[in-house]
Amino acid sequence: MWRIHIRIFFILVIISVVGGIAIVLTFYRYGANPENLGISKIESHVDIGLQKVHHVAVKNGKKLWDLQSESVQRVSSQSFFSPLTVTFFPDVGNLIGLISQKGCVKDNKNIEINGHVVISQPPWQITCEELTYSYTRHDIMGKKNVSVKGPGLTMLANSMYYDLNTHQVTIEEAIELTLTQVKGLK
């Protein structure tokens, strides 16, 4: 008689364990989605996230840009970097450095940056709020609050275009130019 009670007890234990496992697996399969846990939308769709990233874009054996970032999140066909440091390699002239708090590199290797962007190629410095780099044309377009500073010159505008192939900068829309005398130059 006592064997029947032990069998019933073990059967109930086994059914409880199997039922518990089924409940836990069902919760993790259907209930533990990031959307249900209150995590932000971008993080719920992240394909991969990395820290300390270094990426170099090369076209026809020539370095076009070198990107470094503290972190990256890959979402669909875009990589979101934060903060961002990029070095561009123009066909002529010195290297061009860029820093920003955040940016996005698409699969076609085009770069879009929003926020405070600082571009430097000593002795020149360009700042703007929005910047787009085109991989196919190898150029930079800046918009909103563009400022170009150099020896004895400060220029403010709404947009600028920097052709990295010819090393020419074109400043456009609502230009304000301030010239100051530089000591030692006549």
N, C-alpha and C positions, 0 to 999 in steps of 0.2 A: 504494500500500500504506500509506503513511504517513497518507493521508486517512482510511482506515478506522479507524486507531488514534485519530486526533483525534476522529472522530465518536463512537466508542465512549467516549472520555474525556468528551466533552461530554454525552453521554446519561447517563453515570454521575453527572456533576456535577448535571445537571438533576434526576435521580431522587433524589439525596441532598438537594438543596435542598427539593424538594417533600415528601419524606419528613420532613425536619426541621421544616418549617412545619406539616405535619399533626400531628406529635408535640407541638410547642409549643402549637398551637391546642387539641388534645385535652386537654393538661395544664391549660390555663387554663379550659377549659370544664368539665371534670369533676374535676380534681385539686386546683385552687386554691381550693376552697370554704373559707370561714373556719372551719368545723367541723374541717376536716382540717389547718388550720394552727395549732391550739392557741389561738385567740382565744376569749375568754370567751363564754358563751352569749348574754348580752344584746347584746354588740357584734355577734355574728354575725347577729342578726335586726333590727338597727337599720335603719329605713326612711330616716332622715335624721338628721344631727347638725349642730348649729349652735353658734356661740359668740356671746356678747353678745346676749341675747334680751330683747325688751321686748314685752309683750302686754297689751292692755287688753280686759276683758270689759264689754260694754255690753248692757243689757236695756231695751227700750222707750225708748231715747234717754238712759238714765241710766247713768253709770259705776258698775259694781259693784266691780271690782277692777283693779288695775294691777300686773302682775308683771314683775320684772326678774331675770335670771339670767346667770351667766357662761357656762353651757353647757346644752344640751338635747339629749336623744336621743329620737327618735320611734320607738316600738315599737308596732306594731299600732294600737290606738285610744288609746294613752296617751303622754304626753310627760313624760319624767323630767328634772327641773331640778336643777342643782347649781352653787353654792349658790343660795338662793332668797330674794328680797325681795318681799313683797307689800304693797300698800297697799289697804285696804278702804275703801269710801265708804259709811258708814252713812246712813240717812235723816235722823237727827238726831245732833248731837254732832260731835266732832272726828274727823279721819281716824284710822284704826287701822293701825299698822305691824306687820309680821310679818317675822321673819327666821328662817331655818333652813338647815341644811347641804344638805338634799335634800327634794324633794317630787315629786308626780305630779299632773298635770292630765289629766283624762279628756276625751274628746270632748264629753261633756255639760256641760263647764266646772266640774265638781266638782273640788275639790282635796283630796288626801290627803297628809299630811306625817307622817313618822316621824323620830324623833330629837329633839334638843333644839330646841324651838320657843319663841321669845320673841315675845309680842304686847305692843305698847306703845301706850298712849293716855294721854299725860301727864295727871295724875301717876301713873297706874296702870300696872302691868306684870304680865302673866300669863305663866307658863311652864308647859309640859307636855311630855310625851313623844310623844303622838299627837294629831293635829288633823285634823278633816274640815270642809271648807267645802261647803255645799250651795248651788248656783247657783239652784235653783228656789225655795228657802225664804229665801235670803240670810241664812244663819246659820252660826255656827261651833260645833263641838262638840269639846271637848278631853278627853283621857283620860290616865290614868296620871301620877301625881306633879304634879297641878295646884297651882300656887302663885299666889296673887293678892296683890300688894303695892301698898300705897298709903300716903298720909300717916296714920301712926299705926295701921296695920292690916296684918296678915299673916294670910292664910288658906291652909290646906293642905287638899286634898281629892283624891278619886279621879276626879271628872269635873266638867265645867262646860259650860254652854250659853250662848251669846252671840247674842241675836237682834239683828241689825243693823238691822232695821226699827224696833224699839221701843227699842233701846239698853239692853236689860235683860240682866243677867248672872245666871244661876242656877247656884249651886254645889251639888253633890250628893255624897253618899257619903263617909263617914268624914271629916267636917269638923273641923278644928282651927283655932280663931280666937285670935289674939294681938293685943291692943290695947296700944298704947303712947301715952303722952301726947306730943302734938305741941306744941312751944314756940310760944307765941303764940295757941293755941286753948284755949278753956275748955269 
